[in-house]
Amino acid sequence: MKKIEFDPKELKNSKRIFKSATPKYTLDWYVKWTASVVLLSAFTVRGIPEYSFYDAILSILGLALWLWVSILWKDRALMLLNGVGLILVTRNLIMSLLV
């Protein structure tokens, strides 16, 4: 399949050509996609009681990576969401290990 090349002026002014909001193949791009895959992996085992430890570990890793991305992007809403999520999931893991 041949990739279509667009003129920079056409890209800037077009409402029909899809443009990604973030640059591709940069450090934050790789971290973002890795974090997303890790979190999706955690979601796949979330409902299985025998795998709750793996769910917590994968969730902590995914949230930490997304927190890193939010810091790179200087996005306070994502920092808050992933920071609080990281604290809560970590606390839940620690509490489950102590019981």
HELIX and SHEET records of a PDB file:
HELIX    1   1 PRO A    8  ASN A   13  1                                   6    
HELIX    2   2 LEU A   27  VAL A   45  1                                  19    
HELIX    3   3 PRO A   49  TYR A   51  5                                   3    
HELIX    4   4 SER A   52  TRP A   73  1                                  22    
HELIX    5   5 ARG A   76  LEU A   98  1                                  23    
END                                                                             
